[in-house]
Amino acid sequence: LRFDEKVRVVVFKSEVKGVFCAGADLKERAKMDDAEVGHFVKRLRNLMDEIAALPVPTIAAIDGYALGGGLELALACDLRVAASSAKMGLIETTRGLLPGAGGTQRLPRCVGIGLAKELIFTGRQIDGQQAASMGLVNHTVPQNNEGDAAYQRALTLAKEILPQAPFAVKMGKLAINRGMEVDIASGMAIEGMCYAQNIPTRDRQEGMAAFREKRPPQFIGK
């Protein structure tokens, strides 16, 4: 996906009705020794980092349970859409664990330190409405009979992104992600570098020309 220039948005959904991702198989985990557990969690963390580093926007469509590593997967995405009936939580402390695939870092960056600590310390599960109220998800929608309401809303959101200039969107994502890790002065410098890469693009010229000519732009990602 990272190297396929035709890919503009990636939507993560489940083929299992009522479950986005239920997290690790604890029965499988119980058969591992300490070293194997450490290796497994490191690989899982690396996978989430690779998802977060995809250059195009990513959307998690949470139509059911997103627990433990399942919520960490959603947190690794740029945007999250949930059904109001979905259940989310970093429940690791209820099993003698702590989030190990990015949850302790991505959740506070998403909802703030206080709420993140409360959710992680208690292992509480919340529904889609609660998740929206605290900023954990971008949109919450009522579940439909097919059980894919969040996926349908995610597709609508993806279709809003598709007409925009691909390279500009990628640079916007990069500037935000890198800028969030540094002080604002360094972030401004990062924004400047990303903007400089966008200046010579054909899409920028097309955007300006379309504005002058009062027509929709035809972006090509170049």
Secondary structure as GFF3:
##gff-version 3
##sequence-region A 1 222
A	DSSP	beta_strand	10	12	.	.	.	ID=ss1
A	DSSP	beta_strand	19	21	.	.	.	ID=ss2
A	DSSP	alpha_helix	26	30	.	.	.	ID=ss3
A	DSSP	alpha_helix	34	52	.	.	.	ID=ss4
A	DSSP	beta_strand	58	62	.	.	.	ID=ss5
A	DSSP	beta_strand	65	67	.	.	.	ID=ss6
A	DSSP	alpha_helix	69	76	.	.	.	ID=ss7
A	DSSP	beta_strand	79	83	.	.	.	ID=ss8
A	DSSP	beta_strand	87	89	.	.	.	ID=ss9
A	DSSP	three_ten_helix	92	95	.	.	.	ID=ss10
A	DSSP	alpha_helix	103	111	.	.	.	ID=ss11
A	DSSP	alpha_helix	113	122	.	.	.	ID=ss12
A	DSSP	beta_strand	126	127	.	.	.	ID=ss13
A	DSSP	alpha_helix	128	133	.	.	.	ID=ss14
A	DSSP	beta_strand	139	141	.	.	.	ID=ss15
A	DSSP	alpha_helix	149	161	.	.	.	ID=ss16
A	DSSP	alpha_helix	166	179	.	.	.	ID=ss17
A	DSSP	alpha_helix	184	198	.	.	.	ID=ss18
A	DSSP	alpha_helix	202	213	.	.	.	ID=ss19
###
